Amino acid sequence: MLEDKNPQRTPLEELGEFGLIDHLTKSFTTTQPSTIKGISDDAAVMEFGDLQTVMTTDLLVEGVHFDLAYAPLKHLGYKAVVVNLSDVSAMNAKPTQITVSIAVSNRFPLEALEELYAGIGLACKRYGVDLVGGDTTSSTKGLLISVTALGVAPKNDIVYRNQAKPNDLLVVTGDLGGAYLGLQVLEREKEVFKVNPNNQPDLAPYAYIVERQLKPEARTDIPELLKELEVKPTAMIDISDGLSSEILHLCKGSKVGCNLYEDKIPLDPQVISTSEEFELNSTMVALSGGEDYELLFTISQDDYPKIKGNPHLSVIGHMTEEKEGAHLVTRAQTKIPLEARGWNAMKS
């Protein structure tokens, strides 16, 4: 589907492992004061003073997490970084450094990996994080990307999943469901392309949701926004596996129940129209779609006036006693138990 605009192919064996690392990372510089030593030694060195450090890692596997038939390598590199920075933000922390490890088969020339690292570099620049290490090795199963992200926050700012209380308000950033529908559009166009390779897809009508799938953004702005509003969430998580799954994680961690209101779930107009086109229920798409990388958190009711009317934040429900369970309250005022139907990497 994607036209090859760079026909040059440099075999990776010409560089070797360390030559490849040097080549791919030569344009990366460090900007974080906490980065003492980055790439070029046995380990990175960082110094954070009185701040607490958070660390997260994600593994992306070709054929499981991404399809190179429609995922440009530059976008993939960007997304691989973003999904980790989202987890750091979900701890109410600021991301500072990443490491990137790849396993790659011999079908990838150097130029392909340059594209991948160009996307990684864009993400580093966009979010102000330093690439400080990683590894490369060979693969017999295509491309694998592992990113680890570090972040920092004062001890009292860190937010976990286990402090939500009954009557706390449930808040979400942005809008939901776009990434899943973007994937449906790309999968449909892939099938059309298989039948007629000369038929190039027109993705312009789906630009927003396709970008939500191929080039998501991490809500690293939210911890700073909440600090400005003088609001500290009682619990927080990022939405990678679908809204219902993440709500249930918060409920389990905090030992509470929840009422989620269907008419409060934020949906972009393109999500609504594309759901109708695919004959899907837009609420179910938001509940189970995943990969939105928005933040879901709870706050005390006392903090509601501080966030009221903020365009980045939507109150979508409230927490209840654990014995009441987690429910979706429909537009018809019917209560339906929430189920985790989101992404499961262990399913075939």
N, C-alpha and C positions, 0 to 999 in steps of 0.2 A: 504494500500500500504506500509506503514511503519511498520516494525516489532517492537513489544513492547519488548525492551531489559531490561526493569525494571518492573517485575511483581508485586513488592511491591506497595500496595495502602493504604495510610494513610488517613482516612476520615478527611476533613477539620474541622469538628465540634470538633475534639479532641483538636484543638489548639485555636479556637475562633479567632475573628477578630484581636485583638492586638497581640496575640501569633503568628498568621500567619504572620503579618507584621514583627515582631521581627525575626521570623525564616527565612523569605525570604530575609531580608536585613542585616542580621548579618555579612555577609562577605564584605559588601560595606564599603569603607573608603572614606574620603574626601581628595582631593588633591589641589583644587582651593583655593588660598589665600583669595578670596572673600567670601568663605563659612565660616561664623562665627558659625552657628548652623545648623546641618542637621536634620536627623531623630531623634526622641526621645522627641520632645516638641510639643506644640500646633501649631507652625509654624516654618518654616525655617527662618534663618536670614542670609542676605548677605549684603556685603558692597562693593560698586563699585567705590567710590571716584568720580573722574571727568568724568567717562565713562558713556555713555548713555546705557540704558538697553533695549533689545528687548525681546519679549516674544511671543511664538507661541504654539498652541495646536492642536492635531489631535486625532480623535476617530476612532478606528478600530473595526469593528463589524463582528463577525463570520457569514459566509454566504453572507456577502456583500463585505467585503474587503479581506477576506482570507478564504481558504478552508483547514481544518485540515486533509483532505484525503491525501494531498501531501505537506502541509506546516509544517515542524517540528517545535515544540514549541520553541526550542532554536533559530532557524532562525527567527521565528515570533517576539520573544522578541527583537532580534537585529534590525530587520527591523522597529519595532515600534519606536525605538529610532532614527534611521537614518532618517526617513522621517521628523521628527521634526528638527533635526540638519540641514537638507538641507534648511529648511525655514530660519533658523538663518543665514546660509551662504549667502542666497539670499539677505540679508540685508547688506552684506559685514561686518558682525560681527562675533565674535568668541564665539561659544557655551561654556557655563560654568556649568550650572546646569540643571537637569531635575526632574520632579515629575512623578510618575507612579501610575495610578489608574486602578483597574481591577474589573469587575463584572463577577462572575463565577458560573456556575451551579454545582450541586452536582455530576455530572458525572465525574468531574475532581478531582482526588486525589491530595494529597500534592506533590507527586513526579512529576506530570505533571507541577505544578506551579514552582517547583524547576528548571525544564528545561527551562521554560519561563524566569525566573529571571537569569538563567545562561547566556542566550542570551543577556539580558539587561545589565548584568555585563560585558560581553565581549565588548559591544558597549561603555559602560562608560570608560572602560580601553583603548580601541582603540582610542577614541576621547578625552580622558582626561576631561570628564565631571563628575560632582558629582550627585548622586541620593540623593535628600534632602527631599523627602516627597512623599505623595500619599494617596491612600485610597483603601480599599477592601470592596466589598459587594457581596451579592448573586444575581444570575440572573436566570430567567426561560427560557432564550433564548440563552444559550450557553455562549461563552466567549466574553467579550468586554474589550478593552484596550484603555485607554486614557493617552496620554503622553503630558506633557507641558514642553517646553524647554525655558531656559533663555540664553541670550547671551549679550555680551558687545562690544562696539566699541567707539572710540573717536567721538565726535559729527560730526566732519567734514568728517569722513569716512563712515557714514551711507549712503546707497544707496536705493532710493525708486523706484517706477515704473513710476514716472511722470515727469522725467526730460530729456527724450530722445528728440533729435532735428532732424529735417530733415537733411539728409546727414550723420548722425551718422552711423557707421558701426554696423551691427548685428553680434554678436559673440556667439558661443556655445562651451561648454566644452565637451570633450569625444566623444562618438558616441551614436546614437539614435536607438530606435526600438527594442533593445534586450529584454527588460523586457516583452513587449507584446508578442513577439514570444515565450519566455520562458513559459509564461502562456498558450499559445496554445499547446505547447508540453505537459505540465503537464495535461491539460484538456483532451487531446487525450489519454494519457497513463492511466488516471483515468477511461475512458470509456472502454479501453481494459481490465483493471483490474476487472471491474464489471463483464465482461463476463467470464474471466478466472482468478480467484484470485491467481492461482499458477504461473501466468506469471509475473515475475518481470521485470520491464522496464529497458532497457539499455539507460541511459541518457548521457553516456560519449560523444557521438558525439555532444551533445547540452549543454555541461558543461557551456560555457560562458553565454549563454542566460538564462539558468535555474538559474544560480547564480544571474544574473541581476534581476530576478523576486523574488527569495526567499531571497537573501542576498545582497541587493543593498548597495552602499557606498555613503555617503554624501561628496560633494566636499568642505570640510572644508579647503582644501589646496589652493583653488582659491583666497580667500581674501588675504592670505599671499603672494601668487605668484604675484597678481596684485600690491600689495604694493611694492614688490621688483622691479617690472618693472616700478614703478612710474606711474601707470595707475589707474585712478578712473573712474569706469563706470558711465554713465549718467543715466542709469536705469538698473534694474536687477530683475530677477524672477527665480524660480526653475521650472524644467520641470516635473511636476507630472501628468498633465492631457493631455499631448500631445503637440507637438511643435506648431501646428497651434493655439490651444487655448491660449497658453502662449504668442505667438506673438500678438494675438489680445488683450490680457490683457495689454501688454506694449503699444500698439497703442492707446487703449482707455484711459489709465492712462496719457499718454503724449500728447494725441491729435495729433498724427502723423499717417502717412501711412507707408507701408513697401513693399519692393520688396525682396522676398526670392527666392534664386536661387536653383533649384532642384539639379543641378550637384555639388553643394557645400555642401549638407547635408552629414555629416560624418556617414558612415555605416560600421559596422564590416563585414568581409566576411561571418561570420556565420549567420548574419542577412540576407544577400543577398541570401545565399544558402537555408536557412530555409523558407524565403519568397517564393522562387520558389517551394519548396516542398509542401507548403500549398496553392500554387497558389494565392499568395497575392502580391500586388504591394508594393515593399519595401519603396517607397517614402510615400505612404499612411500609412504604418505601422509607419514610423517615425513621420509623421504629427499628427496621431490620437491615437497612441498606449498608450502613457503615462507611468508613473512609472519609467522613466529613472533616475530621480533625478540628472540630470546634471543642470548646470546653464546657463541661457540665458541672455545676457546683451548687452548693446549698449555702444560704445565708440566714442569719437571724432576722425575724420579722422587723426588729427595731431598725435594721439597715435598709429596709425597703425604700424609704423616702430618698436615700442617697443614690439609688440606681433607677428610680422611677423615671420613665421617659428616655432613658439612655438608648440611643439607636443600636448599640452593639449588644444589648442584653435583653432577653425576654424571660419573664417569669412564666413558667409552664406548669407549675404544680406546687405541692407542699408535701412535707414528710409527715408520717403518721406513726402511731404505735406499731411495733413490729407485728403484733398479733393480727393487725388489720390487713397485712399483706400489701403488695404493690399492684395497683390497678390503673387502667386507662379509663377515664371518664369520657364517654363519647359525646358527640354533639347532641345526641338524644338523651343525655344524662343517664346512660346505662354504664354500669361498672363492669369492666372486663379484666380478668387477671392478666398482668403483663408476663410475657414469656420471652426467653432469650432465643431469638431466631436469627441472630446476626451471624457474622462470619465465624467459621470454625475451621482453623487451619489443619485440623486433624482429620476432617472429612475428606473422602476421596472425591 
